[in-house]
Every structure is written in C-alpha cells, then in structure tokens.
C-alpha cells in the first residue's frame, strides 16, 4: 500500500529521539490553492464566538498556551513567491464527559475552491488492534491494568518540508488584543485524516526499536494491547504486571512517548508507580475503601475495585415495555455483547 511505502521510506528518529514522519500525499494530486483568506474569515468568526462565551475563551487560550509552550507549533517563516501551502481553520470542541476540557481542532476538511487538505492526503490503513481483542485480553487474567500515552498524536513530528501545509493564523503571544501572525504545526494533528495511522505506525516503530533493550514482553504489550493511545491488559501476577509496565514505560520514553495514567485493580501495582504516573482518580487510592472510582476505558465504565464493567442506564427516558427495553439495550455501548442475552420472544 502506498501509505506504508511512504512511511517505511521516510519515517525516522531524530537527534532528540522523536519520530519524524511525512504528510502522506496522494500521487498524483491537485495543487492546493492559497486559502489564507478562508482561515482569516474563520478566525474572525471564532473571535466573535469566543467573545460571547468567556469561559470557552479562557479554555481555548489555555489550550493554545500549552500547545505553544510544548513546542508543538512554531512561528511560520515567510513563504517564497508562489510557494504551495495550506492554512488550517481552528475550532474548539468539548469532551462530552468532561465539560471543562476543550480540544482545539485543526479543520483539515474545510474546502477552498473545491479542495481541502484531507482531499490530497492518503488516509492510510487501519493499523489499530481489534477493539474486541484488546478488551477480551483485558478480562483474561486476574491482575488488570490500564494506561495511556500522553498527547500521542502530538508526539510525532512532521517532516519540516511539509509543515507549510499546516499553517494557521493566531494572535501573537497568545494575546487576542495583539496582531494576528502566522504559525505552523510541528507535529501531526487532530483533524488530519492520516494522523491516526501515522501515530499507530510510530507507536509500533517505538515498540520494535525498544525490544533489544527492554524485552519482547514490552514490545508485545505495546504492539497488541493498545487501542490508539489507550492500553488495557491483564496479567497472571502483580509482579509481571509491574515488570511489563515499567519496561514498556522505559521503551516508550526512548521515543519521547510518556506512558501514564496507570490504573489497576491491585494496590501493589498502583503503589509501584509514583502518583504522577497514576490516573487522577487513583493517585492516592486505597482499594480497601468503601467508595471506589469508576474509570472510563475505551468508552466502557470499569469499576476498579470490583474489576467489573458497568453500565449507566437512564431508565426514566424509556417506557417500561418490550420496545422500551430493547431501545435502552441498543442505546448502550456494549462491544463485548454483555447485554446480548437480553432478548424478547
């Protein structure tokens, strides 16, 4: 496949140990027009919208401040005459379960003169593990653990010659009273259709590269037990769980990938990791306490203490009838089919 050919030939680890990958362009493709005016018009619309929503404005500015501070974006250099480029409009979306957590999305699908950036990029193959497979392995053994990779998409750097296709307009010093200047992204972004495939490809490269020093178990864990940036795995013993997680952490750190938000149904596993590496709700968790948190893992609710999946059902919205029961069951996210036995003759 063309996407994999591009990645295999152009993906490399730089002097800072970060993985650098290209934007996988289609070939042949249409030349992109200069859409700066579209990006400017969208920025003005965003400015008006944020002006009416001060809380969202504060969240948006905080996101941009963190993004710039981490070096994920840079001030864009001047363009040569008639140099091909693309400007990305911005918008913000909130996590449906976290009303104060905003994500700034770069709108790579916004068309201009009949074409968008995503139109000229290869989407790439689905390199994800099977969701059902990851969840089934998570239920196999007694010691369960979850973790995730911090800002996974942004951990993979964009090839420098492709960064002018990721230009955007924003305010100098992240101050909306200052002038508008041009930035460009240094990393792969939410909104680009190939970004999931690029990130998963990079994760597998990190696993393979780290195997010689950190072992086959760590490589297999990284390759088989992640679904995008979320890891779920079960082990026969606490000792094995701690060992594999630590080895995987070190292997990923050698590629500037941070494995954190560790959660487990065993106290000894949690205590093997510093509080800053644990999930927020379990930083100082006592699994003997009466009220234990429920963690959201791949869209499912996991009761850490009981080691069970649970479902939240809003029973008041549906009538207590055969049709109502079926409607409720079908509205729940249930990839493992726990509710499949509930049928009506």
ABEGO torsion letter per residue (X at the ends): XAAAAAAAAABBBBAAGBBBBBBBBBOBBBBBBBAAAAAAAAAAAAAAAAAABAAAAAAAAAAAAAAAAAGABBBBBBBBBGBBBBBBBBBBBBBAABAABBBBBBBAABBBGGBBAAAABBAEBBABBBAAAAAAAAAABABBBBBBBBGAAAABBBBAAAAAAABBBBBBGGBAABBBBBBBBABBBBGBAAAAAAAAAAAAAAAAAAAAAAEAAAAAAAAAABBEABBBBBBABAAAAAAAAAAAAAAAAAAGBBBBGBBBABAAAAAABBAAABBAAAAABBAABABBBBBBBGGBBBBAAAGBBBBBBBAAABBBBAAAAAAAAAABBBAAGAAAABBBX
